């Protein structure tokens, strides 16, 4: 669990750093850039489609993990909006909530008590 937590910390710092730099240099208008890239139907649109599917799967898992509650849907929405800027910290804190138990980490409210 220590290696996972270290990875999540480094990943969070990296994505926040890159995001801050991009916002400062390019601006925060990411939806327009994303949609324009998707409409080009080139390799960037292929990558974005792949990423979107991965984000949807992770958000569905997050909502399921939280038991399809309002909290779960809110967390899933935040993840779809912010991606792993939200997902990495969520997983980091979930490792502590699970007390390092991988089964509880993966299953959330569905883990046998």
HELIX and SHEET records of a PDB file:
HELIX    1   1 UNK A    2  UNK A   25  1                                  24    
HELIX    2   2 UNK A   30  UNK A   40  1                                  11    
HELIX    3   3 UNK A   43  UNK A   65  1                                  23    
HELIX    4   4 UNK A   70  UNK A   82  1                                  13    
HELIX    5   5 UNK A   84  UNK A   97  1                                  14    
HELIX    6   6 UNK A  102  UNK A  107  1                                   6    
HELIX    7   7 UNK A  108  UNK A  110  5                                   3    
END                                                                             
